[in-house]
Amino acid sequence: MKFRSLLIAVTALLLLGACTLNRPVCATSHPVGSKVGIYAQKGILFFPPVSNTDAAILKAAANGGITKISTIDHNITFFLFFNESRTIVSGE
């Protein structure tokens, strides 16, 4: 009975647990603006997302309506069977 309870608890922790890595990529001389644009991609089984035809920084800037980029950050969240990679752009 104890083994079954332990197995259920470990399984629940694995299913609900996630790890997020945040790293700054670039900062420019433009003042930090109020607009933020995000472009997200998903990967499966810890493989990186399939490459796309849009550059992630340009797509994130377009999603936020940004023409002058101030900062660029990259955020990766790992879940049990997939990961999400996000490019976050701020500016005006």
Buried (B, 14 or more C-beta within 10 A) or exposed (E): EEEEEEEEEEEEEEEEEEEEEEEEEEEEEBEEBEBBBBBBBEBEEEEEBEEEEEEBBBBBBBBBEBEEBBBBBBBBBBBEEBBBBBBBBBBB
